[in-house]
């Protein structure tokens, strides 16, 4: 089975930066959609960014565009989320996820991210990001 493990979360002051990492283990998929989602208390899970590994095309939610960067290292089966200029409003549990079924367009068009993901995807355990003012 595919397993995802996030790391890199923690507490940081407003204006700081963090880099989240997601390690993928199990069957190696050359082409898949990898995404980052987040969920704050009392709110629904929302898609943050996604990358299609078969080419590297990306999608970003409007709220994070220009501040967050998703990247990949296919040789190591890793995906990253670089976050800069952090604000308290981005405080949430961040999850790494994989979509192995959808066509590429649904990945980099944001179609998958906008749904918030579902039970058919693979999910990591989450890593907490807390930004203080």
C-alpha positions as CSV (number, residue, x, y, z in Angstrom):
1,X,0.0,0.0,0.0
2,X,1.0,3.6,-0.6
3,X,2.0,5.4,2.6
4,X,2.6,9.1,3.0
5,X,4.4,10.7,6.0
6,X,4.6,14.4,6.5
7,X,7.2,16.3,8.5
8,X,8.4,19.9,8.9
9,X,5.5,21.4,10.8
10,X,5.9,23.4,13.9
11,X,5.5,26.8,15.4
12,X,6.8,30.0,13.8
13,X,6.4,33.7,14.2
14,X,4.4,35.7,11.6
15,X,6.5,36.5,8.6
16,X,8.6,33.4,9.0
17,X,9.0,30.4,6.7
18,X,8.5,26.6,6.9
19,X,9.1,23.8,4.5
20,X,6.9,20.8,4.8
21,X,8.0,17.4,3.5
22,X,6.0,14.4,2.4
23,X,7.8,11.0,2.0
24,X,6.0,8.5,-0.3
25,X,6.6,4.8,0.2
26,X,5.1,1.7,-1.3
27,X,4.5,1.1,-5.0
28,X,6.4,3.7,-7.1
29,X,4.1,5.7,-9.3
30,X,5.9,7.7,-12.0
31,X,2.9,9.8,-12.8
32,X,0.5,10.9,-10.1
33,X,-1.1,13.9,-8.5
34,X,0.4,14.9,-5.2
35,X,-1.3,17.6,-3.1
36,X,-1.2,19.5,0.1
37,X,-4.5,20.1,2.0
38,X,-5.1,21.9,5.3
39,X,-7.8,21.9,7.9
40,X,-8.3,24.4,10.7
41,X,-10.6,23.9,13.7
42,X,-14.3,24.3,12.7
43,X,-13.5,24.5,9.0
44,X,-13.7,22.1,6.1
45,X,-10.5,20.6,4.6
46,X,-9.3,22.7,1.7
47,X,-6.8,22.2,-1.1
48,X,-3.7,24.3,-0.9
49,X,-1.5,23.1,-3.8
50,X,-1.0,20.2,-6.2
51,X,1.6,19.0,-8.6
52,X,1.5,16.4,-11.3
53,X,4.7,14.4,-11.2
54,X,4.6,13.5,-14.8
55,X,5.9,16.9,-15.9
56,X,5.7,19.0,-12.8
57,X,2.7,21.2,-13.7
58,X,1.2,22.8,-10.6
59,X,-1.9,24.3,-9.1
60,X,-2.2,26.8,-6.2
61,X,-5.2,28.0,-4.3
62,X,-5.6,31.8,-4.7
63,X,-5.1,32.3,-1.0
64,X,-1.5,31.0,-1.1
65,X,-0.4,31.9,-4.6
66,X,2.9,33.7,-4.6
67,X,3.8,32.7,-1.0
68,X,3.7,28.9,-1.2
69,X,5.6,26.7,-3.6
70,X,5.0,23.0,-4.2
71,X,7.9,21.0,-5.6
72,X,8.9,17.4,-6.1
73,X,11.9,15.1,-6.1
74,X,10.7,12.0,-8.0
75,X,14.0,10.2,-7.5
76,X,13.4,10.3,-3.8
77,X,9.6,10.1,-3.9
78,X,9.4,13.3,-2.0
79,X,7.1,16.3,-2.3
80,X,7.6,19.6,-0.6
81,X,5.6,22.7,0.4
82,X,7.7,25.8,0.9
83,X,5.8,28.4,2.8
84,X,6.9,32.0,3.3
85,X,5.6,35.2,4.7
86,X,3.5,33.2,7.1
87,X,0.4,34.7,8.8
88,X,-1.6,33.4,11.7
89,X,-4.5,32.8,9.4
90,X,-2.7,29.8,7.8
91,X,-2.5,28.0,11.1
92,X,-3.9,24.5,10.5
93,X,-3.2,20.8,10.2
94,X,-1.5,20.2,6.9
95,X,-2.0,16.9,5.0
96,X,-0.1,15.4,2.1
97,X,-2.3,13.3,-0.3
98,X,-2.0,11.3,-3.5
99,X,-4.5,10.9,-6.2
100,X,-3.6,7.8,-8.3
101,X,-6.9,7.6,-10.3
102,X,-7.7,11.0,-11.8
103,X,-6.4,12.1,-15.2
104,X,-3.6,14.7,-15.2
105,X,-5.9,17.6,-16.1
106,X,-7.8,17.2,-12.9
107,X,-4.5,17.7,-11.0
108,X,-3.0,20.8,-12.4
109,X,-6.4,22.5,-13.2
110,X,-7.2,22.4,-9.5
111,X,-10.2,20.1,-9.9
112,X,-9.0,17.7,-7.3
113,X,-7.8,20.3,-4.9
114,X,-11.1,22.2,-4.9
115,X,-13.0,19.1,-3.8
116,X,-10.9,18.9,-0.6
117,X,-9.9,15.4,-1.4
118,X,-11.9,12.2,-0.6
119,X,-11.6,8.7,0.8
120,X,-10.4,7.3,-2.5
121,X,-7.1,9.2,-2.1
122,X,-4.1,8.3,0.0
123,X,-3.5,10.5,3.0
124,X,-0.7,11.2,5.4
125,X,-1.2,11.6,9.2
126,X,-0.8,15.4,9.0
127,X,1.6,17.9,10.5
128,X,0.6,20.9,12.5
129,X,1.6,24.4,11.4
130,X,1.1,27.2,14.0
131,X,1.9,30.8,13.2
132,X,1.9,33.3,16.0
133,X,1.8,37.1,15.9
